[in-house]
């Protein structure tokens, strides 16, 4: 069976990563969480005092440090899931917090950050057989991907999912704060100058607001089988 490239894009907290992980496992492909890569860069900037209290990023300092930054994914043998490592440190839990979420869109809008990470992502997908999710996978990273999916759902549904996820991890969360964060990220992601979030012309749209995880997986597998058969 031929291998293809699968690009899953969409708004924040749409469940893209969950969908992509499930599909990759189902079809035996490699999964790459590009959002985690931008979150790791954001955490790096926060730790090194590159983000001011007003949210402004010290771009000059970050640009100088980008070459020292290494993001990797390693399999957790106990959970069977890939986890994010920043310069050799497991930061999977830390990058999912609200503080990182509140700054990641600003970091992801920086041209040299996107250039560096897109180059890494393209190297990862050189041999196909990969599922990658993010904001610009089907438009910038892999414009020739054989299967492109654009995921959407209402801001309220996405905020509720994020709220439930954090509470499930024992993290204190405020729904209104999360909803505001989701709406702000939507605006920033859609209006940034570099690689704005948009649906690729040849992408298939999926509103998963009312779908169960099992239904989403079934839909994805069907689209995958159609593309592989072509």
Beta strands, then each sheet from edge to edge (+ up, - down):
strand 1: 5-10
strand 2: 30-33
strand 3: 71-76
strand 4: 81-86
strand 5: 89-90
strand 6: 130-134
strand 7: 147-152
strand 8: 204-207
sheet 1: 2+ 6+ 1+ 7+ 8+
sheet 2: 3+ 4- 5+
end
